[in-house]
Amino acid sequence: MKKKQQQPVTVSENNYAIWILLALTFLCYLRIPGFNLTQLDDTVFIQDKHDFIKSFKNIPAAFTQGCFNEKDIYYRPVLLVYFILLYPFTSRTSIAAYHLGSLFFHLLNVYLVFKLLSRLTGNKNHSLWLAAFFALHPAFTMAVGWIPGINDLLLFTFSSCYFLTTIKISGNGSWKDVLLNALFLSLGLFTKETGSFLPLGALLILWYKGNIRASNRLLKFVLAANIVVWLAWFFARKNVLPGEATSLIDIAMISQALNKVNGLIQYFGKCILPFNLNVFPTITNTNTLWGVAGIIIVALLIALNKKRNIKEIIFGSAWFILFLLPIFFVPKNINDQLFEHRLYLPMIGIHFLLHQTVLFSPLSNVVRKSVFIAVCAVWVIIIQLYLPDFKDTFSFWNKAVAASPDNAYANKMLGIKLTEFNKKEEAIPYIEKAYSLDSTEKYTHLFLARLIYMPQQKWDSARYMLEREILITPQFSDNYAELAHVCFEQKDWAAAEKYILKYLEMNPRDEMLNTNLLLLYRDQKKYKEAVAHADKMRTMGISVDENIYRVLADSVKAHQ
């Protein structure tokens, strides 16, 4: 008896299925527009840079400054432009537009993954299931649910378009495709530093497709255009780097990267067995066994596939490592976390490894469908359980401390946020723990002074802490305001005056501190300085009590 042949899946069925997948993905993340700020970087763009992002006129300026500071190792002008473009759709009470923007780009990227994998593998049915793996992967919860995760979503959008145009040019492209290729590379480069590796990714694709031909005239122009665009980005970024930073990879950075190799294994584990996800992961607090187990599982599944393609296995492995490499060159003192949103672009490499497993050959489409539906169902549940960790400040930082209890930064941030919500007694243990873990952690001395020593009127201890804090964060003006307060209590008038003046250098229009300085001059009988400062206050629009001013002016005349 003849075996019944399996009916092939038609193109129209695949197109129908991709729209169902997009709808399911949309429903999976439907609640994120109601999420608030986590206060990890999102407040930098939405609150701290409010005056910058509210004007379209600042779009050119975004390309001449760093992402977080004027001089910064992070150069991401397209990210700043994104916040500028979405600003008109937000308000002081609603940031839903930013969350909807993240969801939109995730959906767009799911479609682009389907298109890219279809072009690379030549199998739309397999590409559809891999796109489902991408769309509903729990490791992307942070990329979609946390507003600054848009950086990786944007990078993926531009990267996918760059790779698609590269593939088209290598076959039967046009000059229009060359221009689009250069445009998408530019957008990727100016979105995130990882974009600097995109040309290597393109070469990897051409090697995989076997389309590197010296006779292809358009590819030569693409190479030249890529070099020009890359150098333009390199020098633009170089202009915003801090003086002590280097625009090239040095020995120290390579050494640091080698010390973080364990992170690659941990990231692999999050891709295959995403059960150890958390909002603030570190290498120290992430169990490497999940990564080892993931590697073993994939290796066994590949071994069971008798028709495995070694070239595709090499391609997938190289892709995964290539686009994770930049992460390990970030200085440890700036960022030592293994944030999951960074897996967004490297995940394509995992897709190719999975494509060479027994899941795709020799399993039938029916069995494959059952496996992927079961896995995706579990993943949707994981996403729904994980997503609330990003809904607000306390949810985020409570989970951060739970995941990394020995991380000074996480403990400090939870303590500071508790303080801001007037939960000072609850905040103290976290600030103390942060200080015990790392006595150089920014702002811990300041908050120890504020929460413990100043309320207890232990002025010497408070002053010691604040003076130590100035050595760590000399540009944070609150240090000088608090020190002035302590010096007032100690009746050290000269020091109080010095610290108020330093504070006013940074905040010249602060009404309270200007008034305090005026009263300090009066009480110290520095009448001439007092009158001069009162006149300065008036020119800035700060009110001065008429009776006080009259007394001061009379005192100046009396002492002439």
C-alpha positions as CSV (number, residue, x, y, z in Angstrom):
1,M,0.0,0.0,0.0
2,K,1.3,3.4,-1.0
3,K,2.2,5.9,1.8
4,K,0.0,8.9,1.7
5,Q,2.1,11.9,0.7
6,Q,2.1,15.0,2.9
7,Q,0.5,18.0,1.1
8,P,3.0,20.9,0.8
9,V,2.1,24.2,2.5
10,T,1.2,26.8,-0.1
11,V,2.5,30.4,-0.3
12,S,-1.0,31.8,0.4
13,E,-1.3,29.6,3.6
14,N,2.0,30.9,4.8
15,N,1.0,34.5,4.2
16,Y,-2.3,33.8,6.1
17,A,-0.4,32.2,8.9
18,I,2.1,35.1,9.4
19,W,-0.9,37.5,10.0
20,I,-2.3,35.2,12.6
21,L,1.1,35.1,14.3
22,L,1.3,38.9,14.3
23,A,-2.2,39.1,15.8
24,L,-1.2,36.6,18.6
25,T,2.0,38.5,19.3
26,F,0.0,41.7,19.6
27,L,-2.4,40.1,22.0
28,C,0.5,38.7,24.0
29,Y,1.9,42.2,24.7
30,L,-1.5,44.1,24.7
31,R,-1.2,45.3,28.3
32,I,2.2,47.1,28.0
33,P,0.7,50.5,27.0
34,G,-0.5,50.8,30.6
35,F,3.0,50.3,32.0
36,N,4.8,53.1,33.8
37,L,8.5,54.0,34.1
38,T,11.0,51.5,35.6
39,Q,13.5,54.3,36.3
40,L,16.3,52.4,34.6
41,D,17.4,54.7,31.7
42,D,13.8,55.4,30.6
43,T,13.6,58.5,32.9
44,V,16.8,59.8,31.3
45,F,15.1,60.1,27.9
46,I,11.6,61.0,29.0
47,Q,12.2,63.2,32.0
48,D,15.9,64.3,32.2
49,K,16.0,65.1,28.5
50,H,12.4,66.5,28.4
51,D,13.5,69.9,27.2
52,F,15.6,68.3,24.4
53,I,13.2,65.8,23.0
54,K,10.2,68.2,23.0
55,S,11.6,70.2,20.0
56,F,12.0,68.9,16.4
57,K,14.7,71.6,16.1
58,N,17.0,69.4,18.2
59,I,17.1,66.5,15.7
60,P,20.5,67.8,14.1
61,A,21.9,68.3,17.6
62,A,21.2,64.6,18.4
63,F,24.1,63.7,16.0
64,T,26.6,65.9,17.8
65,Q,26.3,64.6,21.4
66,G,26.3,61.4,23.4
67,C,23.2,59.4,24.3
68,F,23.2,60.1,28.1
69,N,25.7,62.9,28.3
70,E,27.3,65.5,26.0
71,K,30.5,63.3,26.0
72,D,29.7,59.6,26.2
73,I,30.8,56.2,25.0
74,Y,27.2,55.6,24.0
75,Y,26.5,57.3,20.7
76,R,22.9,56.7,19.6
77,P,21.5,59.7,17.8
78,V,18.7,57.7,16.1
79,L,17.4,56.7,19.5
80,L,17.2,60.3,20.6
81,V,15.4,61.2,17.3
82,Y,12.9,58.4,18.0
83,F,12.0,60.0,21.3
84,I,11.8,63.4,19.7
85,L,9.4,62.1,17.0
86,L,7.1,60.4,19.5
87,Y,7.1,63.3,22.0
88,P,4.0,65.0,20.5
89,F,1.9,61.8,21.1
90,T,2.8,61.8,24.9
91,S,1.8,63.9,27.9
92,R,2.9,64.2,31.5
93,T,0.3,61.6,32.5
94,S,0.7,59.2,29.5
95,I,3.7,57.5,28.0
96,A,1.6,54.9,26.2
97,A,3.0,56.1,22.8
98,Y,6.5,54.9,23.7
99,H,5.1,51.4,24.6
100,L,3.0,51.3,21.5
101,G,6.1,52.2,19.5
102,S,8.0,49.2,20.9
103,L,5.1,46.9,20.2
104,F,4.8,48.2,16.6
105,F,8.5,47.6,15.9
106,H,8.4,44.2,17.4
107,L,5.5,43.2,15.1
108,L,7.4,44.7,12.2
109,N,10.5,42.7,13.1
110,V,8.6,39.5,13.3
111,Y,7.5,40.0,9.7
112,L,11.1,41.0,8.7
113,V,12.4,37.8,10.3
114,F,10.0,35.8,8.3
115,K,11.1,37.6,5.1
116,L,14.8,37.3,5.9
117,L,14.7,33.7,6.9
118,S,12.6,32.9,3.8
119,R,15.3,34.5,1.6
120,L,18.2,32.7,3.4
121,T,16.7,29.2,3.8
122,G,14.5,29.2,0.8
123,N,11.8,27.5,2.9
124,K,8.8,29.6,3.8
125,N,7.1,26.9,5.9
126,H,10.2,26.5,8.1
127,S,10.7,30.3,8.3
128,L,7.2,30.7,9.6
129,W,7.8,28.4,12.6
130,L,11.1,30.1,13.3
131,A,9.4,33.5,13.1
132,A,6.9,32.1,15.8
133,F,10.0,31.2,17.9
134,F,11.2,34.8,17.5
135,A,7.8,36.5,18.0
136,L,6.9,34.8,21.3
137,H,10.3,34.3,22.8
138,P,10.3,35.2,26.5
139,A,13.8,36.6,26.3
140,F,12.4,39.5,24.3
141,T,10.0,40.6,27.1
142,M,12.5,43.2,28.2
143,A,13.0,44.5,24.6
144,V,9.3,45.0,24.2
145,G,8.1,45.8,27.7
146,W,11.0,48.2,28.8
147,I,10.9,51.5,26.9
148,P,14.7,51.8,26.2
149,G,14.6,48.3,24.7
150,I,13.4,50.1,21.6
151,N,17.0,50.6,20.7
152,D,17.5,46.9,19.9
153,L,14.1,46.8,18.1
154,L,15.1,49.7,15.9
155,L,18.6,48.2,15.3
156,F,17.0,45.0,14.2
157,T,14.6,46.7,11.8
158,F,17.4,48.6,10.0
159,S,19.7,45.6,10.1
160,S,17.1,43.3,8.5
161,C,16.5,45.8,5.7
162,Y,20.2,46.1,5.3
163,F,20.7,42.4,5.0
164,L,17.7,42.0,2.7
165,T,19.1,44.6,0.3
166,T,22.5,42.9,0.5
167,I,20.9,39.6,-0.6
168,K,19.0,41.3,-3.4
169,I,22.1,43.1,-4.7
170,S,24.1,39.8,-4.7
171,G,21.5,38.3,-7.0
172,N,19.8,40.8,-9.3
173,G,19.8,44.2,-7.6
174,S,19.7,47.7,-8.9
175,W,21.3,51.1,-8.0
176,K,18.3,51.8,-5.9
177,D,19.1,48.8,-3.8
178,V,22.7,50.1,-3.3
179,L,21.4,53.4,-2.0
180,L,18.9,51.7,0.3
181,N,21.6,49.4,1.5
182,A,23.8,52.4,2.5
183,L,20.8,54.2,4.1
184,F,19.9,51.2,6.3
185,L,23.5,50.7,7.3
186,S,23.7,54.4,8.3
187,L,20.5,54.0,10.4
188,G,21.8,50.9,12.0
189,L,25.2,52.4,12.9
190,F,23.7,55.6,14.3
191,T,21.2,53.6,16.4
192,K,23.6,51.4,18.4
193,E,27.3,50.6,18.5
194,T,26.5,47.0,17.6
195,G,25.7,48.3,14.2
196,S,29.4,48.6,13.5
197,F,29.4,44.8,13.0
198,L,26.7,44.8,10.4
199,P,29.1,44.7,7.4
200,L,30.6,41.6,8.9
201,G,27.2,40.1,9.1
202,A,26.6,41.0,5.5
203,L,29.8,39.2,4.5
204,L,28.7,36.2,6.6
205,I,25.4,36.1,4.6
206,L,27.2,36.3,1.3
207,W,29.5,33.5,2.3
208,Y,26.5,31.4,3.4
209,K,24.6,32.1,0.2
210,G,27.7,31.6,-1.9
211,N,27.2,34.9,-3.6
212,I,30.6,36.5,-3.2
213,R,31.5,37.0,-6.9
214,A,34.3,39.3,-8.1
215,S,32.2,39.9,-11.3
216,N,29.3,41.5,-9.4
217,R,29.8,45.2,-10.2
218,L,27.1,46.4,-7.8
219,L,28.7,44.5,-4.8
220,K,31.9,46.5,-5.4
221,F,29.9,49.7,-5.1
222,V,28.2,48.4,-2.0
223,L,31.6,47.7,-0.4
224,A,32.8,51.2,-1.2
225,A,29.6,52.8,0.1
226,N,29.7,50.7,3.2
227,I,33.3,51.8,3.9
228,V,32.3,55.5,3.5
229,V,29.3,55.2,5.7
230,W,31.2,53.3,8.4
231,L,34.0,55.8,8.5
232,A,31.5,58.7,8.7
233,W,29.9,57.0,11.7
234,F,33.4,56.3,13.2
235,F,34.5,59.9,13.2
236,A,31.1,61.2,14.3
237,R,31.2,59.0,17.3
238,K,34.9,59.8,17.9
239,N,33.9,63.5,18.4
240,V,31.5,62.7,21.3
241,L,33.7,60.2,23.1
242,P,35.0,61.3,26.6
243,G,38.7,62.3,26.6
244,E,39.7,59.1,28.4
245,A,37.8,56.8,26.1
246,T,39.2,55.2,23.0
247,S,37.4,54.7,19.7
248,L,39.3,51.5,19.0
249,I,39.5,48.1,20.9
250,D,42.6,48.0,23.1
251,I,44.3,45.2,25.1
252,A,42.4,46.0,28.3
253,M,39.1,45.7,26.5
254,I,40.1,42.4,25.0
255,S,41.2,41.1,28.4
256,Q,37.9,42.2,29.9
257,A,35.9,40.5,27.1
258,L,37.7,37.2,27.7
259,N,36.7,37.4,31.4
260,K,33.1,37.6,30.3
261,V,33.1,34.6,28.0
262,N,30.9,32.8,30.5
263,G,28.2,35.3,29.6
264,L,28.0,33.8,26.1
265,I,27.0,30.4,27.5
266,Q,24.5,32.0,29.8
267,Y,23.0,34.0,26.9
268,F,22.7,30.7,24.9
269,G,20.8,29.2,27.8
270,K,18.3,32.1,27.8
271,C,17.7,31.4,24.1
272,I,17.0,27.7,24.4
273,L,15.7,27.4,28.0
274,P,14.3,30.8,28.9
275,F,13.3,29.9,32.5
276,N,16.0,32.0,34.3
277,L,15.0,35.4,33.1
278,N,15.2,38.5,35.3
279,V,15.2,42.3,34.9
280,F,18.8,42.8,36.2
281,P,20.9,39.7,35.4
282,T,24.6,39.6,36.0
283,I,27.2,36.9,35.1
284,T,27.7,36.2,38.8
285,N,24.0,35.7,39.6
286,T,23.1,33.8,36.4
287,N,23.3,30.0,36.6
288,T,25.6,28.8,33.8
289,L,24.1,25.3,33.9
290,W,21.1,26.5,31.9
291,G,23.5,27.5,29.2
292,V,25.4,24.2,29.3
293,A,22.0,22.3,29.2
294,G,20.9,24.5,26.2
295,I,24.1,23.7,24.3
296,I,23.8,20.0,25.0
297,I,20.1,19.9,23.9
298,V,20.8,21.7,20.6
299,A,23.9,19.6,19.9
300,L,21.9,16.4,20.4
301,L,19.0,17.6,18.3
302,I,21.5,18.5,15.5
303,A,23.2,15.1,15.8
304,L,19.9,13.4,15.3
305,N,19.4,15.2,12.0
306,K,21.2,13.0,9.5
307,K,20.8,15.6,6.7
308,R,22.4,18.4,8.7
309,N,24.1,21.2,6.8
310,I,27.5,22.0,8.4
311,K,27.7,25.3,6.6
312,E,24.5,26.5,8.1
313,I,25.6,25.3,11.6
314,I,28.8,27.4,11.2
315,F,26.8,30.3,10.0
316,G,24.3,30.2,12.9
317,S,27.1,29.9,15.5
318,A,29.2,32.7,14.0
319,W,26.2,35.0,13.8
320,F,25.3,34.5,17.4
321,I,28.8,35.2,18.6
322,L,29.4,38.1,16.2
323,F,26.5,40.2,17.4
324,L,27.1,39.5,21.1
325,L,30.7,40.4,20.9
326,P,30.2,44.2,21.3
327,I,28.5,43.7,24.6
328,F,31.6,42.3,26.2
329,F,33.7,45.3,25.4
330,V,31.5,47.6,27.5
331,P,33.6,48.7,30.5
332,K,32.6,46.8,33.6
333,N,32.3,50.0,35.7
334,I,29.7,51.3,33.2
335,N,27.6,48.3,32.6
336,D,28.1,44.8,33.9
337,Q,24.7,43.3,33.3
338,L,23.6,40.6,30.8
339,F,20.4,42.3,29.8
340,E,18.2,40.1,27.6
341,H,17.1,42.8,25.2
342,R,20.6,42.4,23.7
343,L,19.7,39.0,22.3
344,Y,17.3,40.5,19.7
345,L,19.7,40.5,16.8
346,P,22.0,37.5,17.8
347,M,18.9,35.3,18.1
348,I,18.9,34.9,14.3
349,G,22.0,32.7,14.7
350,I,20.0,30.5,17.1
351,H,17.3,30.2,14.4
352,F,19.8,28.7,12.0
353,L,21.1,26.2,14.6
354,L,17.5,25.1,15.3
355,H,16.9,24.8,11.6
356,Q,19.6,22.1,11.5
357,T,18.0,20.1,14.3
358,V,15.7,17.0,14.0
359,L,12.8,19.4,14.5
360,F,13.0,20.3,10.8
361,S,14.3,17.1,9.3
362,P,13.1,14.4,9.3
363,L,10.1,15.4,11.4
364,S,6.9,15.8,9.4
365,N,5.2,19.2,9.3
366,V,2.3,17.9,11.5
367,V,4.7,16.8,14.3
368,R,6.7,20.0,13.9
369,K,3.6,22.1,14.2
370,S,2.6,20.3,17.4
371,V,6.0,20.8,18.9
372,F,6.2,24.5,18.1
373,I,2.6,25.2,19.2
374,A,3.3,23.5,22.5
375,V,6.6,25.4,23.0
376,C,5.0,28.7,22.1
377,A,2.1,28.1,24.5
378,V,4.5,27.6,27.3
379,W,6.4,30.7,26.3
380,V,3.3,32.9,26.2
381,I,2.7,31.8,29.8
382,I,6.3,32.8,30.7
383,I,5.9,36.2,29.1
384,Q,2.6,36.8,31.0
385,L,4.3,35.9,34.3
386,Y,7.5,38.0,33.5
387,L,5.9,41.0,31.9
388,P,4.6,42.6,35.1
389,D,8.1,43.0,36.4
390,F,8.4,46.0,34.0
391,K,5.1,47.6,34.9
392,D,6.5,50.2,37.4
393,T,9.4,51.3,39.4
394,F,8.9,49.1,42.5
395,S,8.1,46.0,40.6
396,F,11.3,46.4,38.5
397,W,13.7,47.2,41.4
398,N,12.2,44.7,43.8
399,K,12.8,42.0,41.1
400,A,16.3,43.4,40.4
401,V,17.3,43.0,44.0
402,A,15.7,39.6,44.2
403,A,17.7,38.5,41.1
404,S,21.0,40.1,42.1
405,P,21.0,40.5,45.9
406,D,24.7,41.1,45.9
407,N,24.6,43.9,43.4
408,A,25.3,47.4,44.9
409,Y,23.6,49.3,42.1
410,A,20.3,47.3,42.4
411,N,20.2,47.7,46.2
412,K,21.0,51.4,45.9
413,M,18.3,52.0,43.3
414,L,15.6,50.3,45.3
415,G,16.6,52.3,48.4
416,I,16.5,55.6,46.5
417,K,13.1,54.8,45.0
418,L,11.7,53.9,48.4
419,T,13.0,57.2,49.7
420,E,11.3,59.1,46.8
421,F,8.0,57.5,47.8
422,N,8.6,58.6,51.5
423,K,9.4,55.0,52.6
424,K,12.6,56.1,54.3
425,E,12.7,53.4,57.0
426,E,12.3,50.7,54.4
427,A,15.0,52.3,52.3
428,I,17.8,52.4,54.9
429,P,18.7,48.6,54.8
430,Y,19.1,48.7,51.0
431,I,21.3,51.8,51.0
432,E,23.4,50.3,53.8
433,K,23.8,47.1,51.9
434,A,24.8,48.9,48.7
435,Y,27.5,50.7,50.7
436,S,28.7,47.5,52.3
437,L,28.9,45.8,48.9
438,D,30.7,48.7,47.2
439,S,31.7,51.8,49.1
440,T,32.4,53.7,45.8
441,E,28.8,53.2,44.5
442,K,27.5,56.6,43.5
443,Y,25.1,58.4,45.9
444,T,25.3,55.8,48.7
445,H,27.2,58.3,50.9
446,L,24.7,61.0,50.2
447,F,21.7,58.9,51.1
448,L,23.4,57.5,54.3
449,A,23.9,61.1,55.4
450,R,20.3,62.0,54.5
451,L,18.6,59.0,55.9
452,I,20.7,58.2,59.0
453,Y,23.2,60.8,60.2
454,M,21.3,64.1,59.5
455,P,18.0,62.9,61.1
456,Q,20.1,61.8,64.2
457,Q,21.9,65.1,64.2
458,K,25.3,63.4,63.9
459,W,26.7,66.3,61.9
460,D,30.3,65.1,61.9
461,S,29.4,61.7,60.4
462,A,27.0,63.4,57.9
463,R,29.8,65.8,56.8
464,Y,32.3,63.0,56.4
465,M,29.8,61.0,54.2
466,L,29.0,64.0,52.1
467,E,32.6,65.0,51.6
468,R,33.3,61.5,50.4
469,E,30.3,61.6,48.0
470,I,31.7,64.8,46.4
471,L,34.9,62.9,45.5
472,I,32.7,60.3,43.7
473,T,30.0,62.5,42.1
474,P,31.4,66.1,42.1
475,Q,28.9,67.2,39.5
476,F,25.8,66.3,41.6
477,S,24.6,69.6,43.0
478,D,22.5,68.0,45.9
479,N,25.8,67.1,47.6
480,Y,26.7,70.8,48.1
481,A,23.2,71.8,49.3
482,E,23.2,69.1,51.9
483,L,26.8,70.0,53.0
484,A,25.8,73.6,53.3
485,H,22.9,72.5,55.6
486,V,25.3,70.4,57.8
487,C,27.8,73.3,58.0
488,F,25.0,75.6,59.1
489,E,24.2,73.2,61.9
490,Q,27.9,73.1,62.8
491,K,28.1,76.9,62.6
492,D,30.9,76.7,60.1
493,W,29.8,79.8,58.2
494,A,32.7,80.0,55.8
495,A,32.2,76.4,54.7
496,A,28.4,76.9,54.4
497,E,29.0,79.9,52.1
498,K,31.5,77.9,50.0
499,Y,29.1,75.1,49.4
500,I,26.1,77.3,48.7
501,L,28.1,79.2,46.1
502,K,29.2,75.9,44.5
503,Y,25.6,74.7,44.4
504,L,24.5,78.0,42.8
505,E,27.1,77.6,40.1
506,M,25.1,74.6,39.0
507,N,21.6,75.9,39.8
508,P,21.8,79.7,39.7
509,R,18.0,80.3,39.8
510,D,17.3,78.2,42.9
511,E,15.2,80.5,45.1
512,M,15.7,78.8,48.4
513,L,19.5,78.6,48.2
514,N,19.8,82.1,46.9
515,T,17.7,83.4,49.9
516,N,19.8,81.3,52.3
517,L,23.0,82.9,51.0
518,L,21.5,86.3,51.3
519,L,20.6,85.6,55.0
520,L,24.0,84.2,55.6
521,Y,25.7,87.3,54.3
522,R,23.3,89.4,56.5
523,D,24.0,87.4,59.7
524,Q,27.7,87.5,59.1
525,K,27.4,91.3,58.6
526,K,28.7,91.1,55.1
527,Y,26.3,93.8,54.0
528,K,28.1,94.8,50.8
529,E,28.0,91.2,49.6
530,A,24.4,90.9,50.7
531,V,23.2,93.9,48.7
532,A,25.1,92.8,45.6
533,H,23.6,89.3,45.9
534,A,20.1,90.8,46.4
535,D,20.5,92.9,43.3
536,K,21.6,89.7,41.4
537,M,18.6,87.8,42.7
538,R,16.3,90.6,41.4
539,T,17.8,90.5,37.9
540,M,17.0,86.8,37.8
541,G,13.4,87.4,38.8
542,I,13.8,86.0,42.4
543,S,11.9,88.1,44.9
544,V,13.7,89.8,47.8
545,D,11.9,91.0,50.9
546,E,11.8,94.8,50.7
547,N,12.3,95.3,54.5
548,I,15.4,93.1,54.4
549,Y,16.8,94.9,51.4
550,R,16.2,98.3,53.0
551,V,18.0,97.2,56.2
552,L,20.9,95.9,54.2
553,A,21.2,99.0,52.1
554,D,21.1,101.2,55.3
555,S,23.8,99.0,56.9
556,V,26.1,99.5,53.8
557,K,25.7,103.2,54.1
558,A,26.3,103.2,57.8
559,H,29.6,101.3,57.3
560,Q,30.9,103.6,54.6
